[in-house]
Amino acid sequence: MPLLLDCRPESPGWGCLLGALLLLSAPSCAPFIVPPARVAVGPAARLDSVPGTRDDAPQAGAVAVRAALHPLDLVDGAEANKVDVGVGYAGEFGATPEAQTVYGPFVQVGVYPWNAPIGARTHLRFGGSAAIERVYRSGGSDAGVGGTLGASLELLGPVSGPFAGASHDGAVLGMARGVWSVGLFADASMRSFPEGAYRSVTAGVSLRVPFLAGIACCAFHSPPHESGDFGAPAGGHEVSRVPARPRQRP
C-alpha cells in the first residue's frame, strides 16, 4: 500500500499517520525512540597510573567512550549554533585486566567560535568544550571528581521531517529532527581520587544522531520446503519412477 506509507513532505500527512497505526497493530512491529545524542570513541593514553593500581602493574593504554544527550540539537538552526550543552556518561576502559576502568556521569559545555556553511545544508565548525565529571573506579569504592578539556572539528547538517522505507526484510516509518554530524576530537583529562590523581589524553572520532521516533517491523519468512532425492519429502520413502510399458494387443 504505497499511499499509506507515503511520508514524503509533499504527501498528505494523514497517509503517513494511518500507515504508522497499521504498522503498530502488526504483531512483528515495535516502536522506537532515539534521543539527540553525540558519541565519541577513541584510544586513551594514561600519563599516570590510576590511584589504587598495584605498583607492579604495567602502564597500559585504554579505550575512552563518551555518550551524551544534546537537547539544543532540537532547536531550529542548531547546525549554526555556537553553544552546545551535553549531559551523559563516560567510560575509560583499561586495555589489560590489571588496568582499572574509570567511569561516571558528566556535564559538558561546548563553544564553537568558528562555524562556516560549506553547502546548502551542511556546516563545518571548530570549537572547544569543558566537562565536569563524577568518577568511579573498578578497583575502588571511593568516588572522585574530574575535568576534561577538549577540541573538536565537526561536519554537520540539519535533519527534519518524516521518513519511511520498506524491503522484503521489513519496514520502518518515523519522524526525525535535529542534526547529524561526523567529526574528530582530542581531549585532555585529569581525575582525582582520595589516594591521588591521574592524567590522560584521548583522540578519536565522534558521531551525532538526531532525534528519531517511529515504528520498525520485521518480516518473518517461512523456511523453504526441504525435499529428498527423486522429489520425495525429506524423511519420507524414496519413490521409484519406472516408465509404464505399453499394452500389447491380442
Protein Blocks (a to p, Z undefined) as FASTA:
>chain_A
ZZlmmccfkbcfklmmmmmmmmmmpmkbccdddddddddddddddfbdcehiafklccdd
dddddddddfklmpghklmpcbdcdddddddddfbfklccdddddddddddfbccdfbfk
bccdddddddddddddfkbcbdcdddddddddddddddedddddddfkbccddddedddd
ddddddddddddfkbccddddddddddddddddddddddddddddddehhiaehiacddd
ddddddddZZ
